[in-house]
């Protein structure tokens, strides 16, 4: 089993996603954030389940897709670090 760590940027991303969706519905904003977190939790048992990020040449950087969002993470040894949660319509820097 691996440990999941969240970066400050990934927390900011969650908050921004929540704030954006909650302009229409706080119920659906909460529900979607829960879906994102549940998707991340699958990495505890299956840390290599995400695909390698095509824009990066680093095989330790992977992503999960949830809706229109890319959950970008780094998998190293016993650790998974959630780097960003990124709208798939935007380019990764």
VOGU-359747 format. One record per atom (N, C-alpha, C, CB): residue number from 1; chain; atom name; x, y, z. Coordinates in nm, 2 decimals. Glycine has a CB too. Example, Ala and Ser with C-alpha at 12.3 -4.5 7.8 and 13.67 -1.06 7.14 Angstrom:
2
num | chaine | atome | c1 | c2 | c3
1 | A | N | 1.32 | -0.57 | 0.78
1 | A | CA | 1.23 | -0.45 | 0.78
1 | A | C | 1.32 | -0.33 | 0.78
1 | A | CB | 1.13 | -0.45 | 0.90
2 | A | N | 1.28 | -0.22 | 0.71
2 | A | CA | 1.37 | -0.11 | 0.71
2 | A | C | 1.29 | 0.00 | 0.79
2 | A | CB | 1.41 | -0.06 | 0.57
This chain:
93
num | chaine | atome | c1 | c2 | c3
1 | A | N | 0.08 | -0.12 | 0.00
1 | A | CA | 0.00 | 0.00 | 0.00
1 | A | C | 0.09 | 0.12 | 0.00
1 | A | CB | -0.09 | 0.00 | 0.12
2 | A | N | 0.05 | 0.22 | -0.08
2 | A | CA | 0.12 | 0.35 | -0.08
2 | A | C | 0.06 | 0.46 | 0.00
2 | A | CB | 0.14 | 0.39 | -0.23
3 | A | N | 0.14 | 0.56 | 0.03
3 | A | CA | 0.09 | 0.68 | 0.09
3 | A | C | 0.05 | 0.78 | -0.01
3 | A | CB | 0.19 | 0.73 | 0.20
4 | A | N | -0.06 | 0.85 | 0.01
4 | A | CA | -0.10 | 0.96 | -0.08
4 | A | C | -0.06 | 1.09 | -0.01
4 | A | CB | -0.25 | 0.95 | -0.11
5 | A | N | 0.01 | 1.18 | -0.08
5 | A | CA | 0.04 | 1.31 | -0.04
5 | A | C | -0.02 | 1.41 | -0.14
5 | A | CB | 0.19 | 1.33 | -0.02
6 | A | N | -0.07 | 1.52 | -0.09
6 | A | CA | -0.13 | 1.63 | -0.17
6 | A | C | -0.04 | 1.75 | -0.16
6 | A | CB | -0.27 | 1.66 | -0.13
7 | A | N | -0.01 | 1.81 | -0.28
7 | A | CA | 0.07 | 1.93 | -0.28
7 | A | C | -0.02 | 2.05 | -0.25
7 | A | CB | 0.15 | 1.95 | -0.41
8 | A | N | 0.04 | 2.16 | -0.21
8 | A | CA | -0.05 | 2.28 | -0.19
8 | A | C | -0.12 | 2.32 | -0.32
8 | A | CB | 0.04 | 2.40 | -0.14
9 | A | N | -0.06 | 2.30 | -0.43
9 | A | CA | -0.12 | 2.33 | -0.56
9 | A | C | -0.24 | 2.25 | -0.59
9 | A | CB | -0.02 | 2.32 | -0.68
10 | A | N | -0.23 | 2.12 | -0.55
10 | A | CA | -0.35 | 2.03 | -0.58
10 | A | C | -0.46 | 2.07 | -0.49
10 | A | CB | -0.31 | 1.88 | -0.55
11 | A | N | -0.43 | 2.11 | -0.36
11 | A | CA | -0.54 | 2.16 | -0.28
11 | A | C | -0.61 | 2.29 | -0.33
11 | A | CB | -0.49 | 2.19 | -0.13
12 | A | N | -0.52 | 2.38 | -0.39
12 | A | CA | -0.57 | 2.50 | -0.45
12 | A | C | -0.66 | 2.47 | -0.57
12 | A | CB | -0.46 | 2.59 | -0.49
13 | A | N | -0.62 | 2.37 | -0.64
13 | A | CA | -0.70 | 2.32 | -0.76
13 | A | C | -0.83 | 2.27 | -0.72
13 | A | CB | -0.62 | 2.21 | -0.84
14 | A | N | -0.84 | 2.19 | -0.61
14 | A | CA | -0.96 | 2.14 | -0.56
14 | A | C | -1.06 | 2.25 | -0.52
14 | A | CB | -0.94 | 2.05 | -0.44
15 | A | N | -1.00 | 2.35 | -0.45
15 | A | CA | -1.08 | 2.47 | -0.40
15 | A | C | -1.13 | 2.55 | -0.53
15 | A | CB | -1.00 | 2.56 | -0.31
16 | A | N | -1.05 | 2.57 | -0.63
16 | A | CA | -1.09 | 2.64 | -0.74
16 | A | C | -1.20 | 2.57 | -0.82
16 | A | CB | -0.97 | 2.67 | -0.84
17 | A | N | -1.19 | 2.44 | -0.83
17 | A | CA | -1.29 | 2.36 | -0.90
17 | A | C | -1.42 | 2.36 | -0.82
17 | A | CB | -1.25 | 2.21 | -0.91
18 | A | N | -1.41 | 2.35 | -0.69
18 | A | CA | -1.53 | 2.36 | -0.60
18 | A | C | -1.60 | 2.50 | -0.62
18 | A | CB | -1.49 | 2.34 | -0.45
19 | A | N | -1.52 | 2.60 | -0.61
19 | A | CA | -1.57 | 2.74 | -0.62
19 | A | C | -1.64 | 2.76 | -0.76
19 | A | CB | -1.46 | 2.84 | -0.60
20 | A | N | -1.58 | 2.71 | -0.86
20 | A | CA | -1.64 | 2.73 | -0.99
20 | A | C | -1.77 | 2.65 | -1.01
20 | A | CB | -1.54 | 2.68 | -1.10
21 | A | N | -1.78 | 2.53 | -0.97
21 | A | CA | -1.90 | 2.45 | -0.98
21 | A | C | -2.01 | 2.50 | -0.88
21 | A | CB | -1.87 | 2.30 | -0.95
22 | A | N | -1.97 | 2.55 | -0.77
22 | A | CA | -2.06 | 2.59 | -0.67
22 | A | C | -2.13 | 2.72 | -0.70
22 | A | CB | -2.00 | 2.61 | -0.53
23 | A | N | -2.08 | 2.79 | -0.81
23 | A | CA | -2.16 | 2.91 | -0.86
23 | A | C | -2.29 | 2.86 | -0.91
23 | A | CB | -2.08 | 2.98 | -0.97
24 | A | N | -2.30 | 2.74 | -0.95
24 | A | CA | -2.43 | 2.69 | -1.00
24 | A | C | -2.50 | 2.60 | -0.89
24 | A | CB | -2.41 | 2.60 | -1.12
25 | A | N | -2.42 | 2.52 | -0.82
25 | A | CA | -2.48 | 2.43 | -0.72
25 | A | C | -2.37 | 2.38 | -0.62
25 | A | CB | -2.54 | 2.31 | -0.79
26 | A | N | -2.39 | 2.41 | -0.50
26 | A | CA | -2.29 | 2.37 | -0.40
26 | A | C | -2.31 | 2.21 | -0.38
26 | A | CB | -2.31 | 2.44 | -0.26
27 | A | N | -2.43 | 2.16 | -0.40
27 | A | CA | -2.45 | 2.02 | -0.39
27 | A | C | -2.36 | 1.94 | -0.49
27 | A | CB | -2.60 | 1.98 | -0.41
28 | A | N | -2.37 | 1.99 | -0.62
28 | A | CA | -2.29 | 1.92 | -0.72
28 | A | C | -2.14 | 1.95 | -0.71
28 | A | CB | -2.34 | 1.96 | -0.86
29 | A | N | -2.11 | 2.06 | -0.66
29 | A | CA | -1.97 | 2.09 | -0.64
29 | A | C | -1.91 | 1.99 | -0.53
29 | A | CB | -1.95 | 2.24 | -0.59
30 | A | N | -1.98 | 1.97 | -0.42
30 | A | CA | -1.94 | 1.88 | -0.32
30 | A | C | -1.93 | 1.74 | -0.37
30 | A | CB | -2.03 | 1.89 | -0.20
31 | A | N | -2.03 | 1.70 | -0.45
31 | A | CA | -2.04 | 1.57 | -0.51
31 | A | C | -1.92 | 1.54 | -0.60
31 | A | CB | -2.17 | 1.55 | -0.58
32 | A | N | -1.88 | 1.64 | -0.69
32 | A | CA | -1.77 | 1.62 | -0.78
32 | A | C | -1.64 | 1.62 | -0.71
32 | A | CB | -1.77 | 1.74 | -0.88
33 | A | N | -1.62 | 1.70 | -0.61
33 | A | CA | -1.50 | 1.69 | -0.53
33 | A | C | -1.48 | 1.56 | -0.47
33 | A | CB | -1.49 | 1.81 | -0.42
34 | A | N | -1.59 | 1.50 | -0.41
34 | A | CA | -1.59 | 1.37 | -0.36
34 | A | C | -1.55 | 1.26 | -0.46
34 | A | CB | -1.72 | 1.33 | -0.30
35 | A | N | -1.60 | 1.28 | -0.59
35 | A | CA | -1.56 | 1.19 | -0.69
35 | A | C | -1.41 | 1.20 | -0.72
35 | A | CB | -1.64 | 1.22 | -0.82
36 | A | N | -1.36 | 1.32 | -0.73
36 | A | CA | -1.22 | 1.33 | -0.75
36 | A | C | -1.13 | 1.27 | -0.64
36 | A | CB | -1.18 | 1.48 | -0.76
37 | A | N | -1.17 | 1.29 | -0.52
37 | A | CA | -1.10 | 1.23 | -0.40
37 | A | C | -1.11 | 1.08 | -0.41
37 | A | CB | -1.15 | 1.28 | -0.27
38 | A | N | -1.23 | 1.02 | -0.44
38 | A | CA | -1.24 | 0.88 | -0.45
38 | A | C | -1.15 | 0.82 | -0.56
38 | A | CB | -1.39 | 0.84 | -0.48
39 | A | N | -1.14 | 0.90 | -0.67
39 | A | CA | -1.06 | 0.85 | -0.78
39 | A | C | -0.91 | 0.85 | -0.73
39 | A | CB | -1.07 | 0.95 | -0.90
40 | A | N | -0.87 | 0.94 | -0.66
40 | A | CA | -0.73 | 0.95 | -0.60
40 | A | C | -0.71 | 0.83 | -0.51
40 | A | CB | -0.70 | 1.08 | -0.53
41 | A | N | -0.81 | 0.80 | -0.43
41 | A | CA | -0.80 | 0.69 | -0.33
41 | A | C | -0.78 | 0.55 | -0.39
41 | A | CB | -0.93 | 0.68 | -0.25
42 | A | N | -0.82 | 0.54 | -0.52
42 | A | CA | -0.79 | 0.41 | -0.59
42 | A | C | -0.64 | 0.39 | -0.60
42 | A | CB | -0.86 | 0.41 | -0.73
43 | A | N | -0.56 | 0.50 | -0.60
43 | A | CA | -0.42 | 0.48 | -0.61
43 | A | C | -0.35 | 0.41 | -0.49
43 | A | CB | -0.35 | 0.62 | -0.63
44 | A | N | -0.42 | 0.41 | -0.38
44 | A | CA | -0.36 | 0.34 | -0.26
44 | A | C | -0.34 | 0.19 | -0.30
44 | A | CB | -0.46 | 0.35 | -0.14
45 | A | N | -0.43 | 0.13 | -0.37
45 | A | CA | -0.42 | -0.01 | -0.41
45 | A | C | -0.36 | -0.03 | -0.55
45 | A | CB | -0.56 | -0.07 | -0.40
46 | A | N | -0.38 | 0.07 | -0.63
46 | A | CA | -0.33 | 0.05 | -0.77
46 | A | C | -0.26 | 0.18 | -0.82
46 | A | CB | -0.45 | 0.02 | -0.87
47 | A | N | -0.14 | 0.21 | -0.77
47 | A | CA | -0.07 | 0.33 | -0.79
47 | A | C | -0.03 | 0.35 | -0.94
47 | A | CB | 0.05 | 0.34 | -0.71
48 | A | N | -0.02 | 0.24 | -1.01
48 | A | CA | 0.02 | 0.25 | -1.15
48 | A | C | -0.10 | 0.24 | -1.25
48 | A | CB | 0.12 | 0.14 | -1.19
49 | A | N | -0.22 | 0.26 | -1.19
49 | A | CA | -0.34 | 0.25 | -1.28
49 | A | C | -0.35 | 0.37 | -1.38
49 | A | CB | -0.46 | 0.24 | -1.19
50 | A | N | -0.29 | 0.48 | -1.35
50 | A | CA | -0.30 | 0.60 | -1.44
50 | A | C | -0.20 | 0.58 | -1.55
50 | A | CB | -0.27 | 0.73 | -1.36
51 | A | N | -0.23 | 0.65 | -1.66
51 | A | CA | -0.14 | 0.64 | -1.78
51 | A | C | -0.03 | 0.74 | -1.76
51 | A | CB | -0.22 | 0.67 | -1.91
52 | A | N | 0.08 | 0.72 | -1.83
52 | A | CA | 0.19 | 0.81 | -1.83
52 | A | C | 0.15 | 0.94 | -1.90
52 | A | CB | 0.32 | 0.75 | -1.89
53 | A | N | 0.18 | 1.06 | -1.84
53 | A | CA | 0.14 | 1.18 | -1.90
53 | A | C | 0.21 | 1.20 | -2.03
53 | A | CB | 0.16 | 1.30 | -1.81
54 | A | N | 0.14 | 1.21 | -2.15
54 | A | CA | 0.21 | 1.22 | -2.28
54 | A | C | 0.30 | 1.34 | -2.29
54 | A | CB | 0.11 | 1.21 | -2.39
55 | A | N | 0.27 | 1.45 | -2.23
55 | A | CA | 0.35 | 1.58 | -2.25
55 | A | C | 0.48 | 1.57 | -2.17
55 | A | CB | 0.26 | 1.70 | -2.20
56 | A | N | 0.49 | 1.48 | -2.08
56 | A | CA | 0.61 | 1.47 | -2.00
56 | A | C | 0.69 | 1.35 | -2.04
56 | A | CB | 0.57 | 1.46 | -1.85
57 | A | N | 0.82 | 1.36 | -2.02
57 | A | CA | 0.91 | 1.25 | -2.06
57 | A | C | 0.95 | 1.17 | -1.93
57 | A | CB | 1.03 | 1.30 | -2.13
58 | A | N | 0.88 | 1.19 | -1.83
58 | A | CA | 0.91 | 1.13 | -1.70
58 | A | C | 0.81 | 1.02 | -1.67
58 | A | CB | 0.91 | 1.24 | -1.58
59 | A | N | 0.85 | 0.90 | -1.67
59 | A | CA | 0.76 | 0.78 | -1.65
59 | A | C | 0.70 | 0.78 | -1.51
59 | A | CB | 0.83 | 0.65 | -1.69
60 | A | N | 0.75 | 0.85 | -1.42
60 | A | CA | 0.69 | 0.85 | -1.29
60 | A | C | 0.57 | 0.95 | -1.28
60 | A | CB | 0.80 | 0.89 | -1.18
61 | A | N | 0.55 | 1.03 | -1.38
61 | A | CA | 0.44 | 1.13 | -1.37
61 | A | C | 0.33 | 1.06 | -1.45
61 | A | CB | 0.48 | 1.26 | -1.43
62 | A | N | 0.21 | 1.04 | -1.39
62 | A | CA | 0.10 | 0.97 | -1.44
62 | A | C | -0.03 | 1.06 | -1.42
62 | A | CB | 0.08 | 0.83 | -1.38
63 | A | N | -0.13 | 1.01 | -1.48
63 | A | CA | -0.26 | 1.08 | -1.47
63 | A | C | -0.38 | 0.99 | -1.46
63 | A | CB | -0.28 | 1.19 | -1.58
64 | A | N | -0.48 | 1.03 | -1.39
64 | A | CA | -0.61 | 0.97 | -1.39
64 | A | C | -0.71 | 1.07 | -1.45
64 | A | CB | -0.66 | 0.92 | -1.25
65 | A | N | -0.81 | 1.03 | -1.53
65 | A | CA | -0.90 | 1.12 | -1.59
65 | A | C | -1.04 | 1.10 | -1.51
65 | A | CB | -0.93 | 1.09 | -1.74
66 | A | N | -1.09 | 1.22 | -1.47
66 | A | CA | -1.22 | 1.22 | -1.41
66 | A | C | -1.30 | 1.33 | -1.47
66 | A | CB | -1.21 | 1.23 | -1.25
67 | A | N | -1.40 | 1.30 | -1.54
67 | A | CA | -1.48 | 1.41 | -1.61
67 | A | C | -1.39 | 1.48 | -1.71
67 | A | CB | -1.54 | 1.50 | -1.51
68 | A | N | -1.39 | 1.61 | -1.70
68 | A | CA | -1.30 | 1.70 | -1.78
68 | A | C | -1.17 | 1.73 | -1.71
68 | A | CB | -1.37 | 1.82 | -1.82
69 | A | N | -1.13 | 1.65 | -1.61
69 | A | CA | -1.01 | 1.69 | -1.53
69 | A | C | -0.91 | 1.58 | -1.53
69 | A | CB | -1.05 | 1.71 | -1.38
70 | A | N | -0.79 | 1.62 | -1.53
70 | A | CA | -0.67 | 1.53 | -1.53
70 | A | C | -0.61 | 1.54 | -1.39
70 | A | CB | -0.57 | 1.56 | -1.64
71 | A | N | -0.61 | 1.43 | -1.32
71 | A | CA | -0.54 | 1.42 | -1.18
71 | A | C | -0.40 | 1.38 | -1.21
71 | A | CB | -0.62 | 1.32 | -1.08
72 | A | N | -0.31 | 1.47 | -1.20
72 | A | CA | -0.17 | 1.45 | -1.23
72 | A | C | -0.09 | 1.41 | -1.10
72 | A | CB | -0.10 | 1.57 | -1.31
73 | A | N | -0.02 | 1.30 | -1.11
73 | A | CA | 0.05 | 1.26 | -0.99
73 | A | C | 0.18 | 1.20 | -1.02
73 | A | CB | -0.04 | 1.16 | -0.91
74 | A | N | 0.27 | 1.19 | -0.92
74 | A | CA | 0.40 | 1.13 | -0.93
74 | A | C | 0.40 | 1.00 | -0.84
74 | A | CB | 0.52 | 1.23 | -0.89
75 | A | N | 0.44 | 0.89 | -0.90
75 | A | CA | 0.45 | 0.77 | -0.83
75 | A | C | 0.59 | 0.73 | -0.82
75 | A | CB | 0.37 | 0.65 | -0.90
76 | A | N | 0.64 | 0.72 | -0.69
76 | A | CA | 0.78 | 0.68 | -0.66
76 | A | C | 0.78 | 0.59 | -0.54
76 | A | CB | 0.87 | 0.80 | -0.64
77 | A | N | 0.82 | 0.47 | -0.56
77 | A | CA | 0.83 | 0.37 | -0.45
77 | A | C | 0.70 | 0.35 | -0.38
77 | A | CB | 0.93 | 0.42 | -0.35
78 | A | N | 0.69 | 0.39 | -0.25
78 | A | CA | 0.57 | 0.38 | -0.17
78 | A | C | 0.49 | 0.50 | -0.16
78 | A | CB | 0.61 | 0.33 | -0.03
79 | A | N | 0.52 | 0.60 | -0.24
79 | A | CA | 0.46 | 0.73 | -0.23
79 | A | C | 0.39 | 0.77 | -0.36
79 | A | CB | 0.56 | 0.84 | -0.19
80 | A | N | 0.27 | 0.83 | -0.35
80 | A | CA | 0.20 | 0.89 | -0.46
80 | A | C | 0.18 | 1.04 | -0.42
80 | A | CB | 0.07 | 0.82 | -0.50
81 | A | N | 0.23 | 1.13 | -0.50
81 | A | CA | 0.21 | 1.27 | -0.47
81 | A | C | 0.12 | 1.33 | -0.58
81 | A | CB | 0.35 | 1.35 | -0.47
82 | A | N | 0.00 | 1.39 | -0.53
82 | A | CA | -0.09 | 1.45 | -0.62
82 | A | C | -0.03 | 1.59 | -0.65
82 | A | CB | -0.24 | 1.46 | -0.56
83 | A | N | 0.01 | 1.61 | -0.78
83 | A | CA | 0.07 | 1.73 | -0.82
83 | A | C | -0.03 | 1.84 | -0.85
83 | A | CB | 0.16 | 1.71 | -0.94
84 | A | N | -0.12 | 1.81 | -0.94
84 | A | CA | -0.22 | 1.91 | -0.99
84 | A | C | -0.35 | 1.84 | -1.03
84 | A | CB | -0.17 | 1.99 | -1.11
85 | A | N | -0.46 | 1.91 | -1.03
85 | A | CA | -0.58 | 1.86 | -1.08
85 | A | C | -0.62 | 1.97 | -1.19
85 | A | CB | -0.70 | 1.85 | -0.97
86 | A | N | -0.62 | 1.93 | -1.31
86 | A | CA | -0.61 | 2.02 | -1.42
86 | A | C | -0.72 | 2.00 | -1.52
86 | A | CB | -0.47 | 2.00 | -1.49
87 | A | N | -0.78 | 2.11 | -1.57
87 | A | CA | -0.89 | 2.09 | -1.67
87 | A | C | -0.82 | 2.04 | -1.80
87 | A | CB | -0.96 | 2.23 | -1.69
88 | A | N | -0.88 | 1.94 | -1.86
88 | A | CA | -0.82 | 1.88 | -1.97
88 | A | C | -0.82 | 1.97 | -2.10
88 | A | CB | -0.89 | 1.75 | -2.01
89 | A | N | -0.89 | 2.08 | -2.10
89 | A | CA | -0.90 | 2.17 | -2.21
89 | A | C | -0.77 | 2.26 | -2.21
89 | A | CB | -1.02 | 2.25 | -2.21
90 | A | N | -0.70 | 2.27 | -2.09
90 | A | CA | -0.59 | 2.36 | -2.08
90 | A | C | -0.46 | 2.28 | -2.10
90 | A | CB | -0.59 | 2.43 | -1.95
91 | A | N | -0.36 | 2.35 | -2.15
91 | A | CA | -0.23 | 2.28 | -2.17
91 | A | C | -0.16 | 2.27 | -2.03
91 | A | CB | -0.14 | 2.36 | -2.27
92 | A | N | -0.07 | 2.17 | -2.02
92 | A | CA | 0.01 | 2.15 | -1.90
92 | A | C | 0.14 | 2.23 | -1.92
92 | A | CB | 0.04 | 2.00 | -1.87
93 | A | N | 0.18 | 2.30 | -1.82
93 | A | CA | 0.30 | 2.38 | -1.82
93 | A | C | 0.42 | 2.29 | -1.78
93 | A | CB | 0.29 | 2.51 | -1.74
